[in-house]
Amino acid sequence: MSGARSTGRVGPDGTARTPFHDCSLPDTWWRSGAGSVRLVPAPGPLGLPDSVRACLFDLDGVLTRTATVHMAAWKRTFDEFLRSHEPGAPEFSQLDYNRYVDGKPRADGVRDFLASRGITLPEGSPGDPADAATVQGIASRKNALVLQELEEHGVEVYPGSVTYLEAVKDAGLATAVVTASANGEQVISAAGFAHLIDVRVDGVVAAREGLRGKPAPDTFLAGARLLGVEPAGAVVFEDALSGVAAGRAGNFGYVVGVDRVGHADELATQGADVVVQDLSELLGAGA
């Protein structure tokens, strides 16, 4: 289904709802019939509530096409591990990526996927070689594959996302990239939009500051704090289920789910206020 989709959340009386947004009444929600969906985002030229002062963007899958690179690297890493340690086990799938890995720090993704298969490995240490049968060894193998792919093929951006990012800056809003990737700085630089980003909170920053990974809201909260904005005045843009859950857990003013892989309903379930297939759908949509 194409087009922006407003989704449900708890209404003013505290009851569970399937509401929709009235574009003539900013920040107003009310109960609609079961299963009904409003096909418009919030009012305004950016499709965001008027209260928004800052935009916090996930990187992979929202601004850049590197989510496909990560998926391929995870699949190769886990499939090789499963063939050698669990012969006959089902291969790593897109659903596994969406549920257990996407948006999370590498080691958390390793633990969560292996746990889903009933596998527990020693933790190891960050310096473990890529062939070590440890959580950190598997994480190192995946990262090596990603870096190889980026080195050979570069970074591809979503044109609609860059157009939207430019519109956000033209509107005077502050911007941050919030990503679990430890390669965030390199990817942003290679993608060519570093001049449009005010703050970066990536895996390196998270490790240094002791921030929990998504679905905990710590990294998004850190981004808002660095921009000098309260969570209620910021919007989170995420394609990962864990990232949308982090935006909702942090009580951010608005959460935009970006559906690149056909999981709009799951993004809505995790707490997205609106789901789009491309950020360009938000431009002028609520005007």
Secondary structure, DSSP 8 states (H G I E B T S, - for coil): --S-EE-----TTS----EEE-TTSTT-EEE-STT-------SBTTSS-TT--EEEE-SBTTTBTHHHHHHHHHHHHHHHHHHHHSTT-----HHHIIIIITTS-HHHHHHHHHHHTT-------TT--TT-SSHHHHHHHHHHHHHHHHHHH---B-HHHHHHHHHHHHTT-EEEEE-S-TTHHHHHHHHT-GGG-SEEE-HHHHHHHT---TTSSHHHHHHHHHHT--GGGEEEEESSHHHHHHHHHTT-SEEEEE-SSS-HHHHHHHT-SEEESSGGGGTTTB-
